[in-house]
Amino acid sequence: MARRYRFWTKEQKLEIITPVMECLIAIKEQARKYEISGENIIRWIHAFKEKGIEGLENKRKPGNPLMKYSRR
């Protein structure tokens, strides 16, 4: 099965984890519904509990790390 890489907004992440945190649905069911891993949901819940909604913000990825070695 091909792996899909998607970017979730912090609002979408909150929408996904809220029913799990309120014990309305199991992590496994929510992961299957949104076709993501349960580990992602667990990671998002920990980030939310630690830093609030800002913890769900996507982190900026650095550019190509090898560019500093390229000739100019």
Salt bridges, closest charged atoms under 4 A:
GLU35 OE1 - ARG4 NH2 2.00
GLU54 OE2 - LYS10 NZ 3.48
GLU57 OE1 - LYS10 NZ 3.19
